[in-house]
């Protein structure tokens, strides 16, 4: 599939597949991080992410999860009134 994209074929399809693969990884990492397996990472490689990009994605997903848990856990207002 990555070869097809590099050859200029099915670019629109690729972006939908890429987005879906990354979204599914984010959902799994958020809901059940203990169940993330090598196969989940391999799917991201298949859509063209290298190990550095996968690491960055995992870090961003995890930071958003962390932030949301802190805000929810403290009952903080994540959008204070700036007026």
Secondary structure as UniProt FT lines:
FT   HELIX           2..6
FT   TURN            7..8
FT   HELIX           11..31
FT   HELIX           33..35
FT   HELIX           38..46
FT   TURN            47..48
FT   HELIX           51..74
//
